[in-house]
Amino acid sequence: MNRRDALKSLLTLSGSVTVFGADKFLAGEHNADAEKVVQAFTPELLVLLEEIAETIIPTTPDSGGAKAAGIAAFMQEIVSDHSTAEERTVFFAAAPAIDAAARTTHNGRGFMELAPTEREAHLLTYEVAPRDPGYQAIKQLT
């Protein structure tokens, strides 16, 4: 089964849940400006996205986590090639907002400066209603 078929099956099972970038991906559409969007993924943003994703799916003794799966490259591909302009706006605001919130609640320390347990606790604050759409986009892509 390829990724497109797997995603279609997942969407069928989940009903009306909106999945980030799924509409264009399932239609086989690619954004004409994908190369321009790729440039918005700075090295700092890619590292931050990797760390957020690794907190969501950490490495265990039995398997690699999000970093080992190359999640930042996957996010870059989906956002650049298949997301709408609105989805991009939400996505690109998310990681900096997560970092800024960490600085506010952890005495000036950004997400990258937090211990793994602090990172997990920080991300758990995004699991309560109302759900933050930016965090949900990162979580879905993870």
Secondary structure, 3 states (H helix, E strand, C coil): CCHHHHHHHHHHHHCCCCCCCHHHHHHCCCCCCHHHHHCCCCHHHHHHHHHHHHHHCCCCCCCCCCCCCCHHHHHHHHHHHHCCHHHHHHHHHHHHHHHHHHHHHCCCCCHHHCCHHHHHHHHHHHHCCCCCHHHHHHHHHC
